[in-house]
Amino acid sequence: MKREDLSDLAVFLAVAEERSFTRGAIRLGLSQATLSQTVSNLERRLGIRLLARTTRSVRTTEAGERLLETLRPALADLDAQIQTLAAMSDTPTGTLRLTTIGYPARALVLPALSGFHEAYPGVKLEISVDDAFTDIVAGGFDAGIRFGHRVEKDMIAVPIGPDIRVAVVATPNYFERCSKPENPRDLSRHDCINFRLASAGNIFRWQFWDKGRPLDVKVEGSLTVNDGDTLEAAALCGLGLAYLFEDQVAPHLESGALVRCLEKWCPPAPGYHLYYPTRRQKTPALAALVETLRYRS
């Protein structure tokens, strides 16, 4: 492969993933005109159209989508190998890219960073907060954070927090209007605040345990949100029952601003884990981050 082919493929990848020459140019730090000319030259050399362009959008053609599916893991692996070679020194250096959802970023990662940066000044950390389940290999991330039971089998997972519990909560005023549900099936008579998942776009089904077996319940209500902080705020406003993490609402439970129900149906579950691909060699920088965040009971 010629050197210009590799750089042009990287440009195509950025434009295709961003679905925009403007955003691709910002991502690569190049001009929009340079990206447009580079992709045109690549298409001319290959003799096939890779991107369908209009004045308002950019999308991959069938051939472009096939090339994109091949490029993502290939360039991610190449980048990982380069990082591994650069990190052969015992001193942790370089930039780590981490994908996570909001709560563990705030509660587990950020509090640990002061000591981490003091111990490893040569390591920079880029945190991408996204409620969707990101493919860390395709996205070029070094590691991610998920619940223990949601980590793929081809990943190494390290616990970074204790087991967690969920809590079904509402304000005292809400329970003055509506009696507490005795079991999850009673939720059909309540105004429940729904949560729309960013990853799939569907409404989250509330998850419980019934005599050791999982029980998923589809709830109904007058409000749907797609953000955990908004869900918490809605519960505090008395807008209905909410399904939230116990740690997140613990201060409100202690103050009495929220009251929980269905507690016996919500046993502990595996908590947050930091995970990374088994096929990638762990760099000194990643090893340092793993040990910093590792949960020690």
C-alpha positions in Angstrom: 0.0 0.0 0.0 1.3 3.5 -0.9 1.7 6.0 1.9 -0.8 8.4 0.3 -3.4 5.6 0.3 -3.2 5.1 4.0 -3.5 8.8 4.8 -6.4 9.1 2.3 -8.2 6.2 3.9 -7.9 7.9 7.3 -9.5 11.0 5.8 -12.3 8.9 4.3 -12.9 7.2 7.6 -13.3 10.6 9.4 -15.7 12.0 6.8 -17.8 8.8 6.7 -18.0 8.4 10.5 -18.9 12.1 11.0 -21.2 12.1 7.9 -19.9 15.6 7.2 -16.8 17.1 5.6 -17.1 20.1 8.0 -17.0 17.9 11.1 -14.4 15.6 9.6 -12.2 18.6 9.0 -12.5 19.7 12.6 -11.7 16.2 13.8 -8.5 16.0 11.7 -7.5 19.6 12.0 -7.5 20.0 8.2 -9.5 22.3 5.8 -12.8 21.1 4.4 -11.4 21.7 0.9 -8.4 19.4 1.6 -10.8 16.6 2.7 -13.0 17.0 -0.3 -10.1 16.8 -2.7 -8.5 13.9 -0.8 -11.7 11.8 -1.0 -12.2 12.7 -4.7 -8.6 11.6 -5.4 -9.2 8.3 -3.6 -12.4 7.6 -5.4 -10.7 8.3 -8.7 -7.8 5.9 -8.0 -10.2 3.2 -6.9 -12.6 3.8 -9.8 -15.7 3.7 -7.5 -17.9 6.2 -5.7 -17.5 6.0 -1.9 -19.6 8.9 -0.7 -22.9 10.3 -1.9 -22.8 14.0 -1.4 -25.7 16.5 -1.4 -25.7 20.2 -0.3 -27.1 19.1 3.1 -25.7 15.6 3.8 -23.0 13.1 3.2 -23.6 9.3 3.4 -21.6 6.3 2.3 -22.5 4.3 -0.8 -22.7 0.5 -0.7 -19.1 0.3 -1.6 -18.2 3.0 0.9 -20.0 1.2 3.7 -18.1 -2.0 3.0 -14.8 -0.1 3.0 -15.8 1.6 6.2 -16.6 -1.7 8.0 -13.1 -3.0 7.0 -11.3 0.2 7.9 -12.6 0.7 11.4 -11.0 -2.4 13.0 -8.0 -2.3 10.8 -7.0 1.3 11.6 -7.9 0.8 15.3 -5.6 -2.2 15.5 -2.8 -0.3 13.7 -3.2 2.6 16.1 -3.1 0.1 19.0 0.1 -1.4 17.7 1.7 2.0 17.3 0.7 2.9 20.9 2.1 -0.4 22.1 5.5 0.3 20.4 5.6 3.8 21.7 4.8 2.6 25.2 7.6 0.0 25.4 9.2 2.2 27.9 8.3 1.4 31.5 7.2 5.0 32.1 3.5 5.5 31.4 3.0 8.2 28.7 0.6 9.1 26.0 -3.1 9.7 25.6 -5.8 7.3 26.8 -9.3 7.5 25.4 -12.1 6.3 27.7 -15.8 5.9 26.8 -18.3 5.8 29.7 -21.7 6.8 30.8 -22.2 9.9 33.0 -22.5 8.6 36.5 -19.3 6.5 36.8 -17.4 9.3 35.1 -18.5 11.7 37.8 -18.5 9.4 40.8 -15.6 7.0 40.1 -13.2 8.4 37.5 -13.0 12.1 38.2 -12.3 11.8 42.0 -9.3 9.5 41.2 -7.7 11.7 38.6 -5.9 14.2 40.9 -3.8 11.4 42.3 -3.4 9.7 38.9 -2.1 12.8 37.2 0.2 13.5 40.1 1.7 10.0 39.9 1.7 9.8 36.0 2.2 13.3 34.6 3.0 12.0 31.2 -0.4 10.5 30.7 -3.3 12.5 29.3 -6.9 11.2 29.6 -9.7 11.9 27.1 -13.2 11.0 28.5 -16.1 10.6 26.1 -19.5 10.4 28.0 -22.2 8.6 26.0 -25.2 6.7 27.2 -25.0 4.5 24.0 -23.0 1.3 24.1 -19.9 2.3 22.1 -17.8 -0.2 20.3 -14.4 0.7 21.8 -12.4 -1.0 19.0 -14.3 0.7 16.2 -14.4 4.0 18.1 -10.6 4.0 18.7 -11.0 3.9 22.5 -8.5 2.3 24.8 -11.1 1.2 27.4 -14.7 1.7 28.4 -16.9 1.5 31.5 -20.0 -0.6 31.7 -21.9 -2.7 34.2 -20.2 -6.1 34.8 -23.0 -8.1 33.2 -23.0 -6.0 30.0 -19.3 -6.5 29.1 -18.7 -8.7 26.0 -16.9 -12.0 26.5 -13.9 -11.0 24.4 -13.0 -8.2 26.8 -11.0 -8.1 30.0 -13.1 -6.5 32.7 -11.9 -5.1 36.0 -14.3 -4.0 38.8 -14.0 -0.3 39.6 -16.8 -0.1 42.1 -19.0 -2.2 44.5 -22.1 -4.1 43.5 -25.0 -1.7 42.9 -28.7 -1.6 43.6 -31.5 0.3 41.9 -34.2 2.1 43.8 -37.8 2.8 42.7 -38.5 6.2 44.3 -41.0 9.1 44.4 -41.7 12.1 46.6 -43.7 11.7 49.9 -46.5 13.8 48.3 -46.7 11.4 45.4 -47.3 8.5 47.9 -49.9 10.6 49.7 -51.9 10.6 46.4 -51.1 7.0 45.4 -50.4 4.1 47.7 -47.1 2.4 47.4 -46.9 -0.6 45.0 -46.6 -3.9 46.9 -45.0 -5.7 43.9 -43.8 -4.8 40.4 -47.1 -5.7 38.8 -48.8 -2.9 40.8 -46.8 -0.4 38.7 -49.5 -0.6 36.0 -51.6 1.6 38.4 -48.9 4.3 38.7 -47.5 7.2 36.8 -44.0 6.0 36.0 -41.3 8.2 34.5 -39.9 6.4 31.5 -36.4 6.4 30.2 -35.5 6.2 26.5 -32.2 4.4 25.8 -29.7 6.3 23.7 -28.2 3.1 22.3 -31.3 1.5 20.9 -33.9 4.3 21.0 -36.4 2.1 22.8 -38.0 2.6 26.2 -36.1 0.9 29.1 -38.1 -1.9 30.8 -37.7 -1.8 34.6 -35.8 -4.8 35.8 -36.5 -6.7 39.0 -35.9 -10.1 40.6 -38.7 -12.5 41.6 -37.6 -15.5 43.7 -34.2 -15.5 42.0 -35.5 -15.0 38.4 -35.4 -11.8 36.4 -38.6 -9.9 35.9 -38.8 -7.1 33.3 -41.8 -4.8 33.6 -43.0 -2.3 30.9 -44.2 0.8 32.7 -46.5 3.6 31.6 -46.5 7.3 32.4 -47.0 10.8 31.3 -43.3 11.7 31.0 -40.3 10.2 29.1 -36.7 11.4 29.4 -33.4 10.3 28.0 -31.0 11.6 30.6 -30.3 10.3 34.1 -30.0 13.7 35.8 -33.3 14.8 34.2 -34.9 11.6 35.5 -33.7 12.4 39.0 -35.0 16.0 38.8 -38.3 14.8 37.5 -38.7 12.5 40.5 -37.8 15.3 42.9 -40.5 17.4 41.2 -43.1 14.8 42.2 -43.9 13.8 38.6 -44.1 10.1 39.3 -42.2 7.0 40.2 -38.6 6.8 38.9 -36.1 3.9 38.5 -32.7 5.1 39.6 -29.5 3.9 41.1 -29.4 3.8 44.8 -26.1 5.7 45.1 -27.5 8.5 42.9 -30.5 9.1 45.1 -29.0 8.2 48.5 -28.8 11.9 49.7 -32.5 12.4 48.8 -33.5 9.2 50.6 -31.6 10.3 53.7 -33.1 13.8 53.6 -36.6 12.4 53.0 -37.0 14.3 49.7 -37.6 10.9 48.1 -39.0 7.6 49.4 -38.3 4.2 48.0 -40.6 1.2 47.4 -40.2 -2.4 46.1 -36.9 -2.6 47.9 -37.0 -6.4 48.2 -37.4 -6.8 44.5 -34.1 -4.9 43.8 -31.2 -7.0 45.0 -27.5 -6.0 44.3 -26.1 -6.6 40.8 -22.5 -6.4 39.4 -21.3 -2.9 39.5 -19.2 -0.8 37.1 -16.3 -2.4 35.4 -13.5 -1.0 33.3 -13.0 -3.1 30.2 -10.5 -3.4 27.3 -9.9 -5.9 24.4 -8.2 -9.1 25.2 -6.3 -9.0 21.9 -4.6 -5.7 22.7 -1.5 -5.6 24.7 -2.1 -3.4 27.8 0.2 -0.3 27.6 1.9 1.0 30.7 -0.5 4.0 30.7 -3.6 1.8 30.6 -2.1 -0.5 33.2 -1.6 2.5 35.5 -5.2 3.6 35.0 -6.6 0.1 35.6 -4.7 -0.1 38.9 -5.8 3.4 39.9 -9.5 2.7 39.3 -9.5 -1.0 40.5 -12.1 -1.5 43.3 -10.7 -2.8 46.5 -13.3 -3.8 49.0 
